[in-house]
Amino acid sequence: MSSKNSTISKAGHRRQVVIPKQLCEDLGFREGDFVEVTRTKGGVLIRPKKRIEGDDVLTLEDAKSLRRGLRQMKEGQTRAWKTIKDELDR
């Protein structure tokens, strides 16, 4: 049975299933993204899954520094990279 929101795809040689382009665009899927595949009572559920590497997690100090920097940007407290680089080279 097919509904308005479903599409039929075919399983390929390596059990790969193509998700239609429009559906991928609607869901924000991009090539290389990870998905979580869960068996359900009546089929399979596929959801986007974001991987977080250990290096991607901010420390509390890093998060505080980032918030401070974002606030400064919003307040217009910015300087050109060339100026900063020149100051560091002194």
Secondary structure, DSSP 8 states (H G I E B T S, - for coil): ---TT-----B-TTS-B---HHHHHHHT--TT-EEEEEE-SSSEEEEEE----GGGS--HHHHHHHHHHHHHHHTT----HHHHHHHHH-
